[in-house]
Amino acid sequence: MATDKARNDMFFNCSKESEVDYVAGNYDDSKAVKEFLKKKCGDGTIKYSRHKEVYELIKKDLGYDIPVHK
């Protein structure tokens, strides 16, 4: 799955399960990414972050490449 550029420019909304599912769905290990996102949402790390920043944090902390835009 590829990321959507327009969506990357928007803020990530931790309160929407669909946001968490969308981002996690861009990765082969979506379960691990989903758990990571929920943890980071819970501790406020990604509150008011743009999607791009969330992907960069996933790469930094989990080592997963940022999905390619199509």
Backbone torsions as a table, in degrees:
resi	resn	phi	psi	omega
1	MET	NA	143.8	179.3
2	ALA	-108.2	157.8	177.8
3	THR	-84.2	162.1	-179.7
4	ASP	-106.7	120.9	-175.9
5	LYS	-56.3	-45.5	-179.2
6	ALA	-60.2	-38.1	179.9
7	ARG	-69.1	-34.2	179.5
8	ASN	-63.6	-27.4	-179.6
9	ASP	-78.7	-11.4	-179.7
10	MET	-89.8	160.8	175.5
11	PHE	-76.0	143.6	175.9
12	PHE	-75.7	132.1	-177.6
13	ASN	-109.0	101.9	-178.0
14	CYS	-62.4	-25.8	-175.7
15	SER	-79.9	-7.9	178.9
16	LYS	-103.8	115.7	178.8
17	GLU	-59.1	-32.5	-179.9
18	SER	-64.5	-31.6	177.1
19	GLU	-67.3	-46.7	179.5
20	VAL	-62.4	-44.9	179.6
21	ASP	-63.2	-40.9	-179.7
22	TYR	-60.6	-51.8	-177.8
23	VAL	-65.2	-47.2	-179.4
24	ALA	-61.1	-34.5	-179.1
25	GLY	-66.6	-12.1	177.8
26	ASN	-81.8	-0.6	-175.7
27	TYR	-123.5	148.3	177.6
28	ASP	-61.3	-41.8	179.4
29	ASP	-97.3	65.7	-174.9
30	SER	-62.9	-29.7	179.7
31	LYS	-64.0	-45.7	179.7
32	ALA	-65.1	-39.6	-179.9
33	VAL	-67.5	-40.6	179.1
34	LYS	-62.7	-43.5	177.4
35	GLU	-62.5	-42.1	178.0
36	PHE	-60.0	-47.0	-179.4
37	LEU	-62.9	-41.7	179.5
38	LYS	-64.0	-38.4	178.1
39	LYS	-65.4	-45.5	-178.2
40	LYS	-69.9	-31.1	173.9
41	CYS	-67.5	-43.5	-178.3
42	GLY	-63.1	-35.9	-179.0
43	ASP	-94.1	2.3	175.4
44	GLY	83.4	3.1	-177.7
45	THR	-59.6	-41.0	-176.2
46	ILE	-106.9	15.9	175.1
47	LYS	-66.5	130.9	-178.4
48	TYR	64.7	29.6	175.5
49	SER	-99.4	147.8	173.6
50	ARG	-79.6	158.0	179.6
51	HIS	-53.8	-42.7	-179.1
52	LYS	-57.6	-42.0	179.2
53	GLU	-65.8	-35.1	178.0
54	VAL	-65.3	-45.4	177.9
55	TYR	-61.7	-39.1	179.0
56	GLU	-65.3	-37.4	177.9
57	LEU	-67.9	-39.0	176.7
58	ILE	-60.7	-44.5	179.2
59	LYS	-62.3	-45.3	-177.6
60	LYS	-64.9	-47.8	-173.2
61	ASP	-86.5	-35.1	-176.5
62	LEU	-105.8	-16.8	178.9
63	GLY	80.9	11.4	179.5
64	TYR	-87.2	134.2	178.5
65	ASP	-61.0	149.6	176.2
66	ILE	-72.4	129.6	-179.7
67	PRO	-59.1	147.5	-177.0
68	VAL	-85.4	138.9	176.1
69	HIS	-74.1	141.4	175.9
70	LYS	-124.4	NA	NA
